[in-house]
Amino acid sequence: MLLLPLVLLAVLFPAGDNQDAFQEPIRLHCIQISSFTNSMWAETQFSCWLDDLQIHGWDRESATPIFLKPWSKGNFTDAEVKELVEIFRVYYFAFIEEVQKHASDFQLQYPFEIQGTAGCELHSGGAILSFLTGALGKMDFLYIKNHSCVPAPEGGRRAQKFCTFIHQYKVKPEAWLSSGPSLGPGHLRLVCHVSGFYPKPVWVMWMRGDQEQLDTQRDDFLPYADGTWYLRASLDVKAEEAKGLSCHVKHSSLGGQTIVLYWGYSVSVGLIIAAVIVPCLILLLCLALWF
């Protein structure tokens, strides 16, 4: 969440679908510098650049980005841009508030300055490389790689603690299996539900062993009121072929681990243990009361 406003604004420059429109990589980068004079006052400078051309500025009074070119809004409608700007403002003020609230936890002495650079490179063929770095004063502090915070070596223990703080804003997904309407007799529709995760990027795939089932169908992402997301992935198979299939879920909040749910084994070990232990505890309680 620390530099999320930069990422949100980056989507205002859509990549497009024409793979032959360029040969050299196009670089979009946004720079945020927030100066904290004391625990009650902070001032921010912000700009966005397309290669060497500045396309966004910053209105300090309203704390909103300024579109310096007629095409700076990309392909978004005015209503969509207004919604994005409002999201930007919400995260910006949350960022300022959180830094001020936890400044003492990170042993930051006023005045201090936090700098952030975020953006992406669009390469020929449609490949997109994203980057995000943060600095405290003139010293590199942290990097964001593959949606994970990596402390800079010179950041020391404070950078490690800062990354721990950032990771608190990742919400781990919950996953479960169910069956859906099948194509007909002798067929099954296997459904994998992934719920309550943040941020949005997630990988969900039905697999047989190490082999991805390319017929996996994913529905659109559905938002929850708390800002997390829901996704459903289904697979149509013959009933006799369902054995050995599993749903795999990967998300940045899982720290490199994968959630694996096997079809036919939807009852968790915890429920089995509970089904055995709870009756035993009730029996022991009855015996204790009897004696």
Buried (B, 14 or more C-beta within 10 A) or exposed (E): BBBBBBBBBBEBBEBEEEEEEEEEBBBBBBBBBBBBEEEEEBEBEBBBBBEEEEBBBBEEEEBBBBBEEEEBBBEBEEEEBEEBBEBBBEBBEBBBEBBBEEBEEBEBEEEBBBBBBBBBBBBEEEEEEBBBBBBBEEEBBBBBEEEBBBBBEEBEEBBBBBBEBBBEBBBBBBBEBEEEEBEEEEBBBBBBBBBBBBBEEBEBBBBBEEEEBEEBEBEEBEEEEEEBBBBBBBBBBEEEEBEEBBBBBBBBBBEEEEBEBEBEEEEEEEEEEEEEEEEEEEEEEEEEEEE
